Amino acid sequence: MDEALNQLRTLLEAERLAEALELILRDAHGGFAQAADLVVPALESVRPGSALCDGAADTLRRAGGAFPGDPGVIVTLLLNRVDLSPGEALYLPAGNLHAYLHGVAVEIMASSDNVLRGGLTAKPVDVDELLAVTTPAVLPLPWCTPEPVSERWHRYAPPCEEFRLDRLELDDGDTATWAPQDGPAVVLCLRGEVLLRSEASEIAVGAGESVFLTAGERAVLTSEGQSEVFVASPGAVPSSAL
């Protein structure tokens, strides 16, 4: 284990991130699996303000506690930790290794045939393919700042044509009209309840439920009490594609 950690330290000091990631994932002699197995008990003696920042210590506790003996626990130290508050979002382009630690998030992803696991799982990990598609570089935090459509309606529009996301916060009796022009949409009620009226039907949508709208289908949402609704739809075509 000491030899593996020393090799990792050397690679990181030289900023050879791709090789560092490969070293952990391949874990040729089981050193990183052993380190992952020992990390949670070792953290019991770590105090706030120590050399290991509180965020990294918490990440290791959560990942190591859930997946003891998984080298992916050590990989988490190579990732940015981002704590999202309600209403905040990230846009992760292809090749960005990531994992959820805890909480609930609304996630949209484009159609893909190469979603790969990188650890923290009991399922197989295809290390060769993962290394082929991962971008091992220091990147800025990929914030996706919402744009206000109205006071209680915000739009998350990342630079891609596959999707965008609208977030509506509605008070009792508030209405919002949705008329997708470029494709279908999925309406997800995260909190409260809304009554959705379209040309085809009228349906009550409660927390955790969703409705599919066909392309061009107009819908009116009426809130029953306070509610929070997300609408996923195709994004804008990049200017380079016009």
N, C-alpha and C positions, 0 to 999 in steps of 0.2 A: 504493500500500500504506500509506503514512504517513497519508493522509487517512482510509482505512478504519479504521486502528487508533485514530486520534484520535477518530473518531466513536464507536467502541466504548468508549473510555475515558470519554467524556462520558456515555454512556448508563448505564454501570456505576456511575459516581460518583453519578448521580441515582437509582440503584436501579430503572431502567426495564428490567427483565430480559427481558420479552417482546419489547421492541423490539430489545434487544441480540441475542437469539437470532435474531430475524428478519433482522437486518442481516447476521449471519454466514452464515446458511443461504442467503439470496438472493445474497449476494456479487456485487452488481450489476456491479462493475468488476474482479472477479478479485483484489482486494487480499488477501483472506483465503486464497485458494488460493496466492497467491504467498508469503504469510507461512508457510503450512504447509510449502511446499516448502523454505523457508530455515531452518526451526526446528531440524532435527536438526544440521546443521553448526554453527549458532550455539550450540547447547548444549555443544559440545566445549570451549568456554572457560568454562563455568559450573562453579564449584567448590562443594563442599558448604558449607552455611552461608551461601550468597549470598541475595540478596533473593528469588530464586525458590526456593521450598522444594524439598527433595529429592524429595518425592512428586510434585509438579507437573512437575518436570524429567524424572523417570522416565516419567510418563504421556506427556509430549510426545515423548520419545525412542521409546517403543514405538509410539504411534499414528502419529507422523510417519514413522518408519522403515518401517512396514507400508503406509501410505497417503499417500505424498508428494503434495502438491498438492491434498489434500482439505480443504475448509474445516471439516469435522467435527473435524479435529485441534484447531482453535481452540475449538470448542464444548466440548471436554473440560475446558477451564479453568473452565467454568461449572458443572461437576459436582462433587459430593462424591467424593473418592477414599476407598474403604474397603478395607482389607486384611483379608480374612477368614482366620481360623485354622480348622483342622479342627474341625467341630462347631458353628461359628458360622453364623448365617443372617440374611438380610434379607427383609423383606416389602415389595415394591414395588407400591403400588396403581396403578391405571390413570392414565396421564398422566405417568408418571415416566420421563424419558429416561435411558437407562443403556447401558453397554457393558462387556463383559469385556475385561480387559487380558491376563491370562494365568492359567494354572491350570485345574483341573477342578472343576466344581460340579454339584450335582444341582439342576435347575431344574424347577419345576412352574408351569404357567400355566393359567388358566381358558380355556375356549373363547372365541375372539374372532375378529371379522372386521375388525379395524382395527389389526393389528400393522403398524407403519410403520417405515421406516428413516430415520435422521437423519444419515447420513454414514458414513465409514469403510467404504465399500463401493463395488464397481464397479456395483452395481445402481441402478436409478432411485430418486430421492428425491422424494416428493410433498410439497413444502414447504408448500403451502397446507393440506393435510389434517393434516400433522404439527403445524403451528402451532395448528390448530383444537382438537386433542385434548391437547396438552402443557400441563402445569401449570408455568409459569415462576415459581417462588417459592422462597424460601430455606426449606428443610425440615430438620427434625432427622433424624439418621441413623435409618433405619427398622429398628432391630434387631428380630429375632424370636427371643426367648429361649426355649429349649426347656424343657419341663416334664418332670420325671422321672416315668416310669411305674413304673420299678424301677431298681435300681442300674445296669444296663447297657442300659436302654431309655428313650429320650427322645422326647418328642413336640413337634413344631413346629406350633402351632395358631394361624395368623393369624386376624384378625377377618373371616373370609369363609366362606361356605357351600360354595364350590366345591371346596376341597381342604384337606388337612392332610398332614403328613409325619411318619412315625415312623422313628427311627434305632435299630438294634439292634447292639450289639457283643457277639459271642458267642465263647466259648472252645470248644476241642475238646470235642464231645459235648454242649454246651449245647443246650437246646431252647426254643422259644418257640411259643406257640399264637396263631394269628390267626383271629378269627371276626368278619368285618365284618358289621355289623348294618344299615347304612344304604345300602349300595351296593357296587360293585365295588372292587377294589384292584389295584395293580401292585406286584409284589415285585421289587426291583432289588438284585442282589448287587454290591457295589462292590469288595469285597476278600475273598479266600478262596473257600470253596465251602460251600453248604448243600444238604441234601437236603430237598425239599419234598414232603410227603405231604398229599394232599387226598382228598376223596371220589371225585374223578374220576381221579386219577393220582398217580404218584410220579416225581419228576424231580430230577436233580442240576442245581443252578443255580450256574454259575461266575462269576468276576469279569467284569463287563460284560454279563452276561445277565439277562433279566427274565422274569417269568411273570405272566400275567393271571389274577386270581381273579374269578369271577362274584359277583354280589351274594349275600351270605349264605353263601358257600362257606367252610367251615372248613379251615384248613391248619395243619400242624405243621412247623416249621422245625427241622432238626437240623444243627448246625455240624460241618463236617469240618475240623478245625484252627481257627485263629482267623479270624473272618470279620466283615464289616461289611455290614449289610443295611438298605436303606431300603424302606419300604412307603408308597405314596401312596394315599390314599383320600379320599372326600368329607369336608368339614369339618362343623363344627357349624352348625346354623341359627341366625343371629343372633336375640337375644331380641326385637328389634323386628319380626321376621317371624313370631313365634309367635302 
